[in-house]
Amino acid sequence: MVQAIPDGYTSVTPYIVCSDVAKAIEFYQRAFGAEELARMPGPDGKGVMHAEIQIGNGRIMMSEENPNWKIKSPTTLGGTPVSIQLYVEDCDRAFKRAVDAGATATMPPSDRFWGDRYSTLVDPFGHQWGIATHIQDLTPEQMQQGAQEFFKSMPGCG
């Protein structure tokens, strides 16, 4: 019997658009230890119409931008409103690996009020990543108290 959700997939799978999928896959392999699972060439064998990678236990689908199909990458759009969250065993090490591979650091690792050691970066293809290691289980009340203390220290928030 065919499964509604194929083995290896979850109910939600990010599908990202890159200006050069082949280079993006190479970057994700260096930066995050990604494993390439599939790659389909575009029309006339040019570019990549569809690819899939596995990072940890999560999959990401990807394709190259195509103006004919109105599919644009973050670099063409000038940014993205979406961030991909990546949980890892060691936030600091994963952050350094990604930056060493060519990502741009936007927030270095630090302990955050919601119980994660957390950092952010932008990959060379314009995608934002949050890299985290969960370090403390907190109640909603503890997180709210931590948020209030954090915002007191932020200009214009306290």
BAKEGU-714883 format. One record per residue: z negated, x negated, y of N, C-alpha, C, O, CB in turn. Coordinates in pm, whole numbers, plus 50000, padded with zeros to 5 digits. Glycine has a CB too. Example, Ala and Ser with C-alpha at 12.3 -4.5 7.8 and 13.67 -1.06 7.14 Angstrom:
<recs>
492204868149431492204877049550492204868049670491544857649668490954886949553 492924871549775492864863349894492134871050003491964865950114494284859249940 
</recs>
This chain:
<recs>
500004991649881500005000050000500004991250125499294981150130498785009550000 500774994850223500864987550349499634990650432499225002150446502164991150426 499034979950488497854981550573498284984050717499244978050765496944969050565 497584992850785497894995750925497694983351012498454981051106497015007350976 496664975450982496414962851052496604951750948495824950850853494954962351117 497634943450963497914933250862496774923250848496014921050942499194925850896 496674917250732495684906650708495834895750813496944891750848495824900750566 494694890950862494684880150959494724884751104494534876651195495834871250935 494954897551127495024902851263493794911451291493134916251199496334911251283 493504913251420492464922451461493124934151533494334934051553491404915451552 492364943951572492924955551640493564952051774494514958651817491844965951662 493054941751840493594937551969494064923051955493304914351914492524939052083 495314920751991495884907251985496564904252117497494911352155496884905851866 496124893852189496804890452314498264886752287498584880452187496084878852385 499144890652379500554886852373500874880952509500934888152609501504899252339 501084867952514501264861152641502724856852659503454854952562500334848952651 503124855452784504464851152819504364837352883503554835152973505164861452915 505204828152835505204814452886506604810452930507604815752880504674804652779 506664801253022507964796353068508654787852961509874787152960507794788253196 507894781552871508444773252765507484773952646506494766652642508664758252813 507774782752551506864785152440506684772652354505574769852309507364796752354 507754765152329507634753252246506614743452307505764738152236509004746352230 506714741152438505754732352505504354738552507503364731352494506204729252648 504274751752523502974758452522502294756852387501094754052381503144773452556 503034758652279502454756852146501924742652130500824740752078503484760052036 502694732852173502234718952165500944717052245500024710352199503324709352216 500884722952365499674721852446498494728552375497414722652367499894728252584 498674740652323497574747752258497104740452132495934741152096498004762152222 498014733552065497604725351951496714713851996495674711251936498844719951876 497114706852103496324695552155495014700352217493954694452194497124687652258 495094711052295493924715552373492914723252291491704721452309494374724152487 493384731952200492474741052131492554740151978491894747951908492774755152173 493344730751926493474729751780494254741251719494034744651603492124728951717 495154747251795495924758851747496794754951628497254743651616496794764551859 496994764751542497914763351429499094772651455498894784551481497204766751293 500294767451448501484775751464501714783651335501774777851227502734767051500 501854796851348502054805451232503494810451220504004812251109501124817251239 504144812651333505494818151330506224814351458505624812651564505474833451313 507564813051445508404810451561509784816051533510434812451434508474795051595 510244825051620511584830751608512404826651730511984828751843511534846351595 513564820651707514384816651821514934828651896515054839551842515534807851774 515254826252022515834836652105517304838752073517834832651980515674833352252 517954847352150519384849852129520174836752132519894827852213519914859452235 521124835652047521964823652035521154811251998521594800052022522704821152168 519974813251939519144802051896518474794452008517944783551985519964792751818 518494799852128517914793052244516514798452272516264810452263518814794652368 515614789452307514274793552344513514799652227513884798052111514324803252458 512434806752261511594813252159511414827752200510854830752305510194806052144 511904836752115511774851052140510364855952105509814864652172512834858752058 509794850151998508464854251953507844842751875508514836251795508524867251866 506564840351899505804830451823504384835451807503924844051881505834816451892 503694829751709502294833151687501524820351657501994811651585502134843551571 500324819651716499424808451689498064813951649497734825451679499304799051813 497294805651582495934809051543495014798751608495224786651592495754809251387 494004803351681492964794751737491654800051682491244811251711492974794751896 490994791951601489784796751535490154808551447491044807551363488694800751638 489464819851467489784831851387490584842051467490664853751428488504838251335 491174837851580491954846951663493414843051671493764831251671491364847451802 494264853051678495694850851690496164854351830495614863151897496474858951586 497194847251872497864850151998499364850651969499914841651906497514839452109 500004861252018501454862152011502004857552145501334858752248501924876851977 503224852352145503794847352268505314848152266505944848052161503344833052293 505874848952386507324848452402507644841552533506784839652619507944862752399 508914837652546509354831652671509724842552769510144853552732510544822052648 509564839152896509944848952998511454851452988512234842852949509564843953140 511824863653025513224867553018513494877353131513094888953123513574873752879 514184872753236514444881653350515264894053312515124904453376515164873953458 516104892953209516894904453166516004915653110516354927353118517924900253061 514864911753053513944921552996512744924053087511814931253050513454916852859 512774918253206511704919553306510354914553252509304920453278511574934153350 510414903753176509224897353121509044884253196509894875453188509364894952964 507934882953269507714871253354506404864353316505444870653273507684875153503 506414851253332505234843253303504334842353426504784845253537505634829053254 503084838353409502194836453524502734826553626502494828153745500834831953476 503454816253581503984806553678505044813053766505134809953885504574794353605 505834822053710506844829153790506174839153883506594840953997507864836153699 505124845853833504424855953912503464849954015503034856854108503654865153820 503134837253999502194830854091500754832854053499864831554138502404835954229 500474836053928499114837853880499034849153781500044855653750498174840453997 497834851553730497614862253633496264868753657495304861953693497694856753489 496174881953638494874888653651494094888753519493004894453512495084902853699 494634882453416494044882953283493464869353246494044858953279495094887253178 492324869353180491724857053129491514858552979491094869152932490374853953202 491794848152905491574848052761490214841552737489964830452784492724840452684 489354848252664488014843252633488054836152499488494841852399486964854752632 487584823852496487574815852374486154811252345485594803252420488534803752385 485564816352237484244811752193484414800052099485234800552007483454823252125 483654789452122483734777152043482324772252011481344777052067484534766252120 482244762651920480954756851883480364748351995479144747952011481104748551757 481214741552072480734732452176481604734052301482684728352310480754717552125 481114741852396481844744952518482244732252593483384731052638481004753852608 481324722952607481594710752683482724702552620483634697852689480314702152694 482654700952489483684693152419485044700152427486054693552450483274690852272 485064713352407486324720852412486924720652551488144719252567486104735352367 486094721952653486554721352791487194707752820488284707152877485384724052889 486514696852782487034683452806488354681452732489294675752788486004672852761 488424685952608489654684452529490824691452598491924685952607489454690252386 490584703552647491664711152714492084704352844493274703452873491204725552742 491114699652922491444692853047492184679853017493164676553085490154689953130 491734672452917492424660052878493854662952832494734654452847491654652852767 494094674852776495434678552729496334683352842497534684952823495334689352622 495754685752963496574689653076496174702453146496854706653240497944690953033 495094708953104494614720953173493964717053305493514705753322493614728853083 493914726553398493264724453527491874730853523491744742853501494114730353643 490864722753545489484727753547489274736553670489614732453781488464715953546 488724748453651488394757053764486884759353776486384762353884489104770453750 486144757753665484684758353668484164750353549484414754053435484164773253665 483434739453576482924731353465481864739053386481304748753436482344718153518 481594734653264480594741453182479224741853248478754732053306480494734653046 478594753553239477214755153286476604766853211477304775553160477154757353441 475264767053207474554777953142474574790053234474254788953352473084773953107 474974801653180475154813553262474104824153227473504823953120476574819353242 473894833253320472804843053309472994852953195472034859853160472674850653437 474144853953135474364863453025474144857052888474324863652785475774869053033 473754844152885473404837852758474474828752700474354824352585473094848252659 475514825652776476554816652730476554803852812476204803952930477944823452737 476944792952751477384781152824478864783852845479594785952748477084767152745 479314783752970480614789453004481364780653102480764774353189480444803453063 482684780253088483544772653177484874779953190485184788753110483754758153126 485664776253291486984782253306488004771453339487694761053397486984793153414 489244774353300490354765353330491644773353330491694784853286490414753753227 492684767053381494024772853380494924763353303494944751453331494564775453526 495654768653205496534760053127497824757053206498074763453309496874766752992 498624747653161499834743953236500864755153249501854753653321500474732153170 500644766253181501594777353183501074789153265501664799953266501894781953041 499934786853335499394796653427498394806353368497944815453438500474804153486 498044804753241497084813953179495664809053202495374797153188497364815353026 494784818353239493364815353262492604816453130492854825353050492754824853369 491694807153110490854807052990489394805953030489034798253118491254795352897 488564813852965487114812252971486704806152838487004811652733486374825952999 486024794852842485584788152720484074788852716483404784952811486094773352713 483534793852605482094796352599481504792952464482174793252361481814810752632 480224789652468479384788652349478174797452376477484795752476478964773652318 477914806852286476754815552304475504807452272475394801752163476854828352214 474564806852366473384798252348472064805952347471034800452310473344787952457 472104818852389470854826252398471134841152388471994846352459470104822952529 470404847952300470484862552292469544868452397468344865452397470124867752149 470074876852485469284882852592469404897952587470414903352542469734877652730 468374904652634468424919252645469244922852769469434914452856466984925352653 469734935152778470424939352900469544937553024470054934153131470854953952888 468244939953011467334938353124467244923753168467244920853288465944943653088 467184914553072467134900353106468424895953175468394888053269466884892052980 469574901153126470844897653190470914903153332471414896453422472024903053107 470414915353352470414921253486469544913153581469924910753695469934935753480 468364909153534467474900953615468144887553648468074882853761466134898653543 468784881453549469484868853571470634870553670470864861753754470014863353440 471344881753662472444884453755471924885653897472504880153990473204897353715 470814892953914470244894554047469844881054106470084878554224469034903854043 469234872554026468844859254074470084850854108470094843754208467984851953968 471104851854026472334844454050472984848954182473364840654264473324846353933 473104861954202473774866954321472994864054449473594863154556474004881954309 471674862554441470894858554559471324844854609471254841954728469394858354526 471784836454516472184822954554473644822054601474084811454645471964813554439 474374832954590475794833054626475974838054770475434848554806476594841854527 476714830754851476964835254990477654848954991478644851154921477834824755067 477124857855071477694871255085477324881054976477754892554979479144870155089 476504876654879476124885654771474644889454774474254899354712476454879354638 473824881854843472384884154834471894890654956470704893454967471644871554812 
</recs>
